[in-house]
Amino acid sequence: MQLTRRHFVAMSGLAATAACTPAIVESYDADVLILGAGLAGLHAARMLQADGMNVLVLEATDRIGGRMWTLDSVPGRPEAGGQQVGQSYARIRSTALDLGLNIVPPAPGGSRDKTMVFDGQVFDAGEWAGAAGNPFPEAFKRATPDVALFMAAAAANPLKDQYAWREVGSEFDISADDFLTSQGFDEQSRALCDIALNANQLITYSMLNVWRSMTLFQLDASSGPSEEIEGGSQRLPEAMAASLGDGAIISGATVSSIDASSDGVAVRAGERTYRAPFCICTLPFPVLRKLPLTLPIDVAPIQPIVDAMPYTQIQQVHLELEQGPADDLPLMMWTDTPIERVFPVRDANGEIVALTCWINGTGVRPNASDEDWKQLAEQTLADTRGIKAKAHAVIRWDETQGLSGGAYMHWAPGQIEPWAERVVAPAGNLHFAGEHTSYLHTGMEGAMESAERSAYAIIEASAAA
């Protein structure tokens, strides 16, 4: 099913659907198998179950939520995954309300002010424009390295609305590296922009992806500030899972193969094979690319994009703050040190109780042990600003993690035109969901959106059977 704007709006407006499920074959374990108990899988399961279908969710870990992960044992309960609930996140907000969860403003005291640690110097980010080592073109001198790409991109954004990223010409689907070069950023400037980039590298980051994210951010910001789920983001998927009832989720069921070549779908997980007329796969592509995947012979192969779609590599070090900096500068930081960015974590009263070091892209060190990262973070904070902090946890969203392979996808140059439509198309009775297949949204809301698309498609297909 191709998701057009008209079809999407029509589907999203449905208040109810007729309960019409496929005939149950004796060997089937459910009407629908769902791979992954993250937001996409759980939202699809709730929708299908509400329509009268028997669903079975296969989850590889013992933790519900996928990339929604609240670190309850760390002071301040920092988030290792999704956190911000935008004002336009209608599905997230509606589901939370339905399950009795509150969406609340973030802890008081937050600020956008930050400190820069650059070339051994520590200074307020407001001084960056006049810094002697600032290599940026004159028009962008005031933009810090984590903002420069977006400042340069803002004036050139070709997207008129959130739909347009799949509609504009391929001439806009260039790398962020090429774009910044065209704006006068030299090699040294681009290297700084590569630090703490919300992608792997400028050369792997499509400008259409950048402009899409900017358009969505501006749309959401126009409605008001982002909020959070009270008690932590993971409370939402936990409540969603509980609402499905006993027996709907099997934990510790690591998928090892998927066969959709017949009328139904067979999934090998753990020590057995599960079968159903339909299946929704929410597995990230770095996971899917390692699995034997058998599709109907009349379905165009999707393996090229499964193999090639980049997933942002992220590592985090979460530390308890024991003593603040010797200076009076903000605790939020951009640095050219190995810990890259530092974000303060506040408790409910607004007091900073923890810090999160956020390393991504080329700064990730897959071979570094947790102990190596803890020592490095503690020492770097002490050396640069006299901060005393105790590292509690290292979180990895990187290639070493077999069940994720990264934090989130980003389109590479040249991928959107040939693949953005095809990546959401069902392969026989195998459907794909997850943030990587979203259309109108990204992040948490994108995952929920993709779940609706897949669930509606299965409801329609089963009704027509």
N, C-alpha and C positions, 0 to 999 in steps of 0.2 A: 504494500500500500504506500503510495507516494503521499507525503504530507505536504499539501499545499496550504497556503494561508487560509483560503476559504474553508478547506476541510478541517483544519486545526480549530478554527473558531467554532465551526459547527459541532465538532466533537466536544470541545471544552464546555459548550453550553448545555450539554445533555444533563438533565437532572437525575434521570434514571434510565435503565435499559431493561429490556425484557430478559427474564432468566431463561436462557435457552442453551443448554450445555450439550456437548457431544455425547454420543452414546458411550457408555463405559464398557470397555473390553475387559475380560476377566484378568488379563495379564497386565493391565495398566495399574500404576500405583496412584495416579491422580489424574484429574482432567488437565492440569497444567503443572509442569515442573518449572521452578524458578531457581536460577543459579545465582546465589549471592544474597545475603541478608543485610544489604545496605539500604539506603533510602529508595532507590529505584525498585529493587526486588520487593521490599516490604510494601511500598505503595501499590505496586501492581497486584501483589497478593491480596491486599485489602479490597481493592476494586473488584477483582475476579471473585473473591469469596462473597462479597456483597451481592454479586450477580448470580449466586447460587452454585458456583463452581468449587470443586474440591482441588485445593492447591497444596503443593508440597515444596517447601523452600529448602534447598541444600546449601548449607553454609560450612566452609572449610574450617573456620576457627570456633572457639568457644565464646567469642565476643560478638555481640550484635552491634551493627552500626556501620561496618565498613570504614569509610574515611570520616565518619563522625566518631570522634574519640576524645572523651573528656578524661583528663588525668586526675582522678579523684584523690589520689594519694599524695599529690604535690600541692604545696601551699598555693592558695588562690585558684585551685582547680583549672589550670590552663587547658586550652584546647590544642590537641595534636592535629586536628583536622578542621572541618568546617565550623565556623563560629557566627559570622554576621548574617542576620536575617533582614534582608532589605525590605523596604516598604512595598515593593512590587512582588514579593514572594507569596503570592496568594495561596498556593497549594500548601506550602509549609505552614503558613499561618492558620489556614482552615483545618488542617490535620491536627495541629497542636491544640486548637480550640476544641475540636471534637474529642480529643483524648484528655482534656482537662489540664493541659500544660499552659503556662503563661509565657507570653513574649514580653520581655521587659527591656528597658534601656540598659546600656552597659554601666558598669560600676562608675561612680562619680570620680571626677578628677582627671579624666583623660585629656590628652593634649596632642596636637600634631607637631609640637616643637621637638626638635631632635638635635643631637650632637653628632659631629663628624670626627672620625679618627682617620686622618689621611697623612701619609708620608711621615708618620711619627708625631704629628701634631694633633692636638685635641682642641676643638673650637666649636662654637655655636654654628649650626648650619646656615644661619643668616649671614655669616661672614664668608661663605663660600664664594660668592660673586667676586670678591676682591682678593681671594687667596692667590698667592704667588704661583702655586702649582696648578691652578685651574686651567685646563687646556681647551675648554669648550669654546665654540664660536661665540663671538661677541653677543649675538642675539639670544644666546642660551646660557650665558655666564651665571645667571642667578638660579638656574635649575640644578639641584643636586643630582648626582649620578643616578639615583633611583627614580628620578622624576623626569630627567631630560628627554627620554624617548617619548613620553606621553605629551610633554610640552611641545616638542617638535611635531608630533603626529596630529595634535589637535587642529591646527590650521589647515591640514591637508585631508581631513577625514571625508571620504567620498560617500559614506553611508548616511542616508536620509532618515532611516528608522531601523529598528531591531531586526527587520526581515531582510534587509538589503545585502547582508554579507554573502548570501548565496546567489545574488542577482547581478552584482556589478561585474565588470569585465575582468579578465585574468590579468590585465596590465597592472592591477592594484595588488595582485597576489605575489608580492616580492618579499625578500627577506628584510627584517628590521635592520640588518647590517647594511644592505644596499641603500635603504631609505636614509639612514643617518649619514651615510657617505654623501648622498645627494644634498643633504642639508649642511654640509661643511664640517662634519665631525671627522677628525683624523683618526689614525689607528689608536693613538693613546686615549683619545676621548671615548672611542667605542669600547676599548678594553675596560674603562671605568664603568660604562653603562652595562657591561656584561656582569659586573659584580652585583649580586643580589637581584638579578633579573628574574621575573616570574615566568621563566621559561628556561630551557637548557642553555641556549646560546642565541645571540642575535642572528646568526646565520641559519638557525633552524626555526626561527620564529616568523611566521607569516604576518605581514602588516595587516591583512584582512582580519586575522585573529586579534591583533592589537586594536584595530578600529572597532571591531565587534565588541570587545570588552569595554572600551571607552564609551561607546554608545549606550550599552546597558547600564554602566555606572552612572552616566549623566541622567538617564531616564529614571533610575531608582533614586538618585540623590534629589531630584526635583520634587519627590514626594515626601521627603523627610529623612532623618538620620536612620541608620541601621540599628537594629536591636538584637537581642540575644534570647535564647531559650533559658528560662529560669532553671537553675540547678545544673546547667551544662547541656551542651548540644546532644550528647549521647542519650539524654533522657527521651528525646523524640523517637529514635528508632527502637529503643527499649519498649516504649509504650505501644508503638505500632506492632512490634512482635507479640507483645502480650495480648493484644486485641485479636490476634488470629486464633487464639485458643491452643490447647494442648495438641501436640502431634503434628502441627503445621510446619514446624521447622526442625530439621535434623542437623545438629551441630557436629563438627568433626568430619564432615562429608566432603573431602577434597576431590573435586572433579578431575578425572584422568583422561576422559575421552567423551566426545559428543558425536552421535550418529543421527543425522536428520535425513538420511537418504530414502527412507520408506515413508509410509503415510503418517506415522507418528515420529517421536523422537526418543532415542535411547541414550541415557547418560550413565557412564560408569563413574561411580564415586565410592571411595572406600573399598569395601570388599564385595560390592554387589552392583548390579545394573538396575537403574530406575527407568520406567517407561511411562509415557503419557502421550495423548494426541497432540499436545502443544507444549512448547518450552519457551521461556524467556531467559536469555543469557545476559546477565549484567556484568560479567567478568571483564575487568580491564583488558585492553588488547595485549599488554605485555604478558598477561597470564594466558590469554586465549592463543597467542602465537606459539605457545609451547605444547599445546594439546593436539592430539589427532582429531581433526574436524572433518567429518564426512557430510557433504551437502548433496542435494538432489542434482542429477546430471544436467538438468535444464536450468540451473541457477548459475548466474555469473559468479566466478570466484571472487571472494573478498580478501583472500590471503594477502595480496599486495599491500593493502592499507593496514591490515592487522599487523603485518610485519614492520611497516614503516612509520606508523603514527608515533610522534614523540610524546613521551610522558615526562613531565618535569621532575627532576631528581631533587629531593629535599631531605636534609637531615636537621634535626633539632636537638638542642641541649637545654633541658629545663632545670633551672637552678633556684634554690631558696636564697633570697637576699638576706644576708646577715649584717652587712654594713654598707651604707651608701657611698657614693663617690666622694673624693676629697674636694672636688670642685662643686659649683652650684649649677652645673649644666644639666639639661634634661637626660633622663635615663634611656629614652629611646635613641638608638644609634644606627648610623650607617658607617661602616668601617672598611678599610682595605686590608684588614687582618683576616686570619682564617675563620673567625666567627661571623664575619660579614655583617648581619643585622642583629640588633638586640631590641626586644620589645618588653616593656614593663608589664607585669601582671598585677592587677589590683584585687583586693578582697572586696567584700560587699560594702565596706565603709570607705572605699576609695584609697586605702593605704597600699603602697607598692610592697608586695610581699615576696615576689618572685620575678625572675627574668627568663626570657626565652631567647636563646641564640638560634638564628634561623639562617641556615646555609643552603643554597640551592644552585643548580646548574653546574658549571665547571668547578665550583668550590667544594662540591661534595667529595668526600673521601671514602669510597666504598670499603677499602681495606683497613681503615682505622677501627680499632676496637672501641667499645663503649667507654672503657676506662681511659683510653687515649683521648677521646673527645671530652670527657669530663675534666681531665687534668688540663687540657688545652684551654677550655673555656674558662675555668677558674683562674688559670695563670694569666690569660690575656686580659680579662677584666681587671685583675689586680695590677698588672703592669701598666695598662693604659690609663686607668682612672682611680686606682686605689680601692676598687670595689672588692668586698669580701662576700663570696657567695658559695654555697654548697650545691654541687650538681646532684640531682636526684634521678634523672632519667634521660636517656638518649632515644629519640624516635627516628626511625628510618623509613622514608618513602623513597626507596631507590631500587636499583637493579638487583641488589642482593636479596630483596624480599620477594619470594616466589609467589605470594598471594596478592601483590599489588604492582610491583615493578616500577612504581613512581607515584607521585601525588595526584596529578591530573594531567589530562592531555593538552596539547596545543597543536594547532595545524601548522605544518611546515609549508614553505613556499611551494606553490604548484599543486597542492593536494586538494584544495577545496572544490574546484570546478569538476574534476573527475570523480570525487569520492563523497562529497557532502550529502548528496541525495542517496547514493547507493548504500552508504554505511547504515542507513536506517531501514533498508528494504528487508523483508523477511526472506529467509532461505527455506522455502517450503513451509513447514510448520514450526520452524525455529525463528524466533523473533529476538531482536537485540535492543537492549535498553541500557541506561547508564548515562552519566553526564556527557560522555564522549559521543553520544548520539543525539544530543539535544539540538533544538532549532532556535527557539526564541530566547532561551535563558542559558546561563552557565551555572556552575556550582550546584548548591543544594537544590535550588528551584529547577535547574536544568535536569537533574536526576529525576525529580518528581514528574516533570513534563514528559520525559522519555517513557516513564512507566505508564502514563496515561495513554500515550500513543500505542504502545504495545498491547496494553490491556484491551483498549477499544478494538484494535485489529483482531484480537482473538475472539472477543465477544461477537463481532460481526461475522468472522469466519465460521464460528461454531453455529451461529444462527442460520447461516446459509447451507450448512451441511445436511 
